[in-house]
Amino acid sequence: MVKHLLLLLLLASHFIFAQSVVINEVVSSNKETILDEDGDASDWIELYNVGNEQVSISGFYISDDPNNAKKWQIENAVIEPLEFL
C-alpha cells in the first residue's frame, strides 16, 4: 500500500509541476470592451506560458457548458515561453 501511495504521489507531482500554461485573464461577460476579429464583443480568456519551452495547446477544448466539455476546440495554437495567447 505504501509503495502504491508513494508512486501515486511521485506521478502526481510530475503532472503538477509540469504545467506551464496558466489562465492569466478572463472576460466572461464582454458586451463592448474588446472586439474580436469579426468585430464581435465575445467572451475571452488569456493564457500565459510561464515555462521555458513552447507549449502546443492544439486539440484542447474550452467550454462554459458542463454538459458539453468539447464546445470549442483550440486548433493550431502554440504558446512560446513567457508569451500570451
C-alpha positions in Angstrom: 0.0 0.0 0.0 2.8 2.4 0.9 4.6 1.7 -2.4 1.4 2.5 -4.4 0.9 5.7 -2.4 4.5 6.8 -3.0 4.2 6.0 -6.7 1.0 8.0 -6.9 2.5 11.0 -5.2 5.5 10.9 -7.5 3.4 10.8 -10.6 1.0 13.5 -9.4 3.9 15.8 -8.5 5.2 15.4 -12.1 1.9 16.5 -13.5 1.5 19.4 -11.1 5.0 20.8 -11.7 5.0 20.1 -15.4 2.2 22.6 -16.1 3.4 25.8 -17.5 0.3 27.4 -19.1 -1.9 29.4 -16.8 -5.1 31.3 -17.2 -4.0 34.9 -16.9 -7.2 36.9 -17.6 -10.9 36.1 -18.2 -13.7 38.2 -19.5 -16.9 36.2 -19.2 -19.4 38.9 -20.0 -17.9 41.1 -22.7 -20.5 43.4 -24.1 -18.5 46.2 -25.7 -14.9 46.4 -24.5 -12.6 44.3 -26.8 -13.8 43.3 -30.2 -12.6 40.0 -31.9 -11.5 39.5 -35.5 -15.2 39.5 -36.6 -16.0 42.8 -34.8 -18.0 41.0 -32.1 -17.6 41.6 -28.3 -17.1 38.0 -27.5 -16.1 36.5 -24.1 -12.4 35.6 -24.0 -9.6 34.2 -21.9 -5.9 35.0 -22.0 -3.3 32.2 -21.5 0.3 32.7 -20.4 3.2 30.3 -20.7 5.3 30.7 -17.6 7.7 27.9 -18.7 10.9 27.8 -20.6 9.6 25.8 -23.5 6.9 26.3 -26.1 3.6 24.5 -25.4 1.2 23.3 -28.0 -2.5 23.5 -26.8 -3.8 22.3 -30.2 -6.6 19.8 -29.7 -7.6 21.1 -26.3 -11.1 22.3 -25.6 -12.7 25.3 -23.9 -16.3 25.3 -22.7 -18.7 27.1 -20.5 -21.2 24.3 -20.5 -20.6 21.4 -18.1 -22.8 19.2 -20.4 -20.7 19.9 -23.4 -17.0 19.9 -22.5 -15.9 19.9 -26.1 -17.8 23.1 -27.1 -14.9 24.9 -28.7 -11.7 23.2 -29.9 -8.4 25.1 -30.0 -6.6 24.5 -33.3 -3.0 25.2 -34.3 -2.1 27.1 -31.2 1.4 27.2 -29.7 2.4 29.5 -26.9 6.0 30.4 -26.8 7.9 30.7 -23.4 6.9 33.8 -21.5 4.3 34.7 -24.1 0.5 35.2 -24.0 -2.3 33.9 -26.2 
